[in-house]
Amino acid sequence: MWLLTLVVLIFILGIIILVHEFGHFIWAKTFKVFIYEFSLGMGPVIHTHKGKDGICYNIRAFPIGGFVSMAGEVYEDDDKIPKEQLMCNKPWIQRLIILIAGVMNNFILAIVILFFMALFMGSTTTKPIVGTVLEGSSVAEAGLEVGDEIVKLNNIKTGSWDKLQIALYRKTNSDTYQFTVKKQSGEEKTIDVTPKKITNEDGSESLQFGFGVDTTIHKGFFASIGYAFSKFGSILSSMMLTITSLFTGKISLNALSGPVGIYSVIGDSIQVGISQLIYIVAFLSINVGFINILPFPAFDGGRVLFMLIEKIKGSPVNAKIENAFHMVGFVLLMILMIYITFQDILKFF
């Protein structure tokens, strides 16, 4: 089972990385930027092929990333390449398109997957509409009813089930959660809920609210299009809330998962079935796109940030400063990955 899970994990990550890097690659070729290498994976090269276009197409040992190596990514770094083929000498808009193309490809892949999932298997609403209420539960006693839409939780606009789940997970200063619900009549009502603490089989504690979302299945072409875009927005907004919650301390770093955590999720998804695996591809594709567009050093978003600064000030940022910025960011990123991986391993014991 562990081998199957590993193979599926590598395959899924390979698809997502390939789609992302192909975005950078195809637009760089379109704008005639000189490309040295297209690599899937990181670390030592385990397979290489030099194409007729002179580009080295490599597969590297560790399936945790990839890259497209282009001439002059930050400054004129190769005097053997014609200046007009250096990325840094291309028009501003062309450089921007090359940088964001990977993220856009990940988002497009996710939307397409979500659309076909909904088209062939049906879809549920992404809105946090209550479908079930457990008799005698905290929410039932507070007045939550089937058909209510939860529009806010602790003054955080929910808008979707995914975002509501993150809002429920956030640390609070009180045992009471404030729900703002929209009744089927259109009336909005605020209720206070104190969830029950239950002990799990492993001895850990969790909170039980006692409600579930509406699981009515919707089918049809237009319903599938609506679901694909609303689910995409739902996942994206929940990721935004997660990031802001990390910075404010409302969510711990221990809640994040790295490759080991993803391996565990893939294993569980295999048990559930193919539909869950396909959904995981869409979810991880959005995740990769979202993380990469953050304005953090070493990410595509960090480089886009420098381009925006360049546009505002009317001249490029000093190349040495930008390189140092990305190098420091890369080191910090590696430290974070090691920490998250270590925490993931501890969860197995």
Secondary structure, 3 states (H helix, E strand, C coil): CHHHHHHHHHHHHHHHHHHHHHHHHHHHHHCCCCEEEEEEEEEEEEEEEECCCCCEEEEEEEEEEEEEEECCCCCCCCCCCCHHHCHHHCCHHHHHHHHHHHHHHHHHHHHHHHHHHHHHHCECCCCCEEEEECCCCHHHHHCCCCCCEEEEECCEECCCHHHHHHHHHCCCCCCCEEEEEECCCCCEEEEEECCEEEECCCCCEEEECCEEECCCCECCHHHHHHHHHHHHHHHHHHHHHHHHHHHHCCCCHHHCCCHHHHHHHHHHHHHHCHHHHHHHHHHHHHHHHHHHHCCCCCCHHHHHHHHHHHHHHCCCCCHHHHHHHHHHHHHHHHHHHHHHHHHHHHCCC
